[in-house]
Amino acid sequence: MNARRQLTAIAGSAAVLGAATGLVYALRPIAPVLSLGVLYTPAVLATAVLFGLGFAIAVAIASMLTFNFLFLEPVGTLTLADGRNWTALAAYVVTAVVVSELATRARRQAKEAEQREREAALLADAAAALLQAGPLDEILERADQVLAGGDEIAHRRFDSALDSLQALAAERERLDGLQRSDAIKTAVLQSVSHDFRTPLATISSAIDGLQSPELTLTTADRAELMETIRLEVTRLIRLVENLLDLSRLQVGAAEPHLALWPVDELIDRAVAEVREPERVSVTIGSALPPASVDDVQIQRVLVNLIENALKFSRATVEIIARLDTRSVVIEVLDRGGAGAPGAGIGLSIARGFAALNHGSVDLEPRPGGGTTARLALPV
């Protein structure tokens, strides 16, 4: 990190720490002081996303000391009247560091996703050129021309792929199959890159607003910006979790641990995890039997279905659970527009986990507009 970047990181870290301290000070008359320590967590997360784990750890420790010095009795010292508060402060630092690591990993995943997108686009260009060629020597010449325009790192990555192009050229059917696979890979990488870029841009804008000397922000404005940062970091963590889930599904490392779970509990836990639970309406049928499922995996299914519905619909999202023959059916109904997709990482994960639990996920259009996502679970 160069000197200018270091100065920016130090200034930014100090700014978010100061903003969090100001917010704690403002809320001190209306809330228990010890409970306000959690307000430093968004500052640590924002620092991790923007400047890296090292600065996030520094902000976590500095925020603990600041909170102790300014707000905990006896004020103005680093001594605590109640020794148990040291345990609470230590737990806060550990939690902040762990979550900051996740946020830093999310930022790294975003950069890697962009690199993979460029590589996939380069490979797609090579495949297109190969498909248009005829004789073997012409195919190899076209491949060299296409890859010569790529960057050195990407060229090294594809050295082994170039060695296999001779065999692929002789088997055009196999080449067609690889091209289709590459197109799917490119689409997924582009989707992931966009999903990471949006929350990172939002977090960056919020930090700029907090740091800008030209803006006069009220306490409510700062609280709103910090809440925006917290929500977007949560969104990034969920994206990383989705990628990890997808990876486990692809390699067959997601063996379910089946047990009987009340359907209402599964739904309540999922609703509590989404970004806007107040926009979700739940209707549970009477006398529903428990479902024989892995509760963690089914919670991931429901969270993805509900988040997808909330994303593409501004109206209330309805959840209806009912008994249907030998299965429990949970329907997630939205009034999204025609642009709501029927595919994506979230839906792939939902279908994969549902299948592992001997269930299924189906989508169908609703009369009057919108989509019904139907999850069927064994009882």
Buried (B, 14 or more C-beta within 10 A) or exposed (E): EEEEEEEBBEEBBBBBBBBBBBBBEBBEEEEEBBEBBEBBBBBBBBBBBBBBBBBBBBBBBBBBEBBBEBBBEEEEEEEBEEEEBEEBBEEBBEBBBEBBBBBBBBBEBBEBBBBBBBBBBBBBBBBEBBBEBEEEEEBBEBBEEBBEEBEEEBBEBBEEBBEEBEEBBEEEEEBEEBBEEBEEBBEBBBBBBEBBEBBBEBBBBBBEBBBEEEEEBEEEEBBBBBEBBBBBBBBBBBBBBBBEBBEBBEEEEBEBEBEEBBBBEBBBBBBEBBBEBEBBEBEBBEEBEBBBBBBEBBBBBBBBBBBBBBBBBEBBBBBBBBBEEEBBBBBBBBBBEEEBBEEBBBBBBBBBBBEBBBBBBEBEEEEEBBBBBBBBBEB
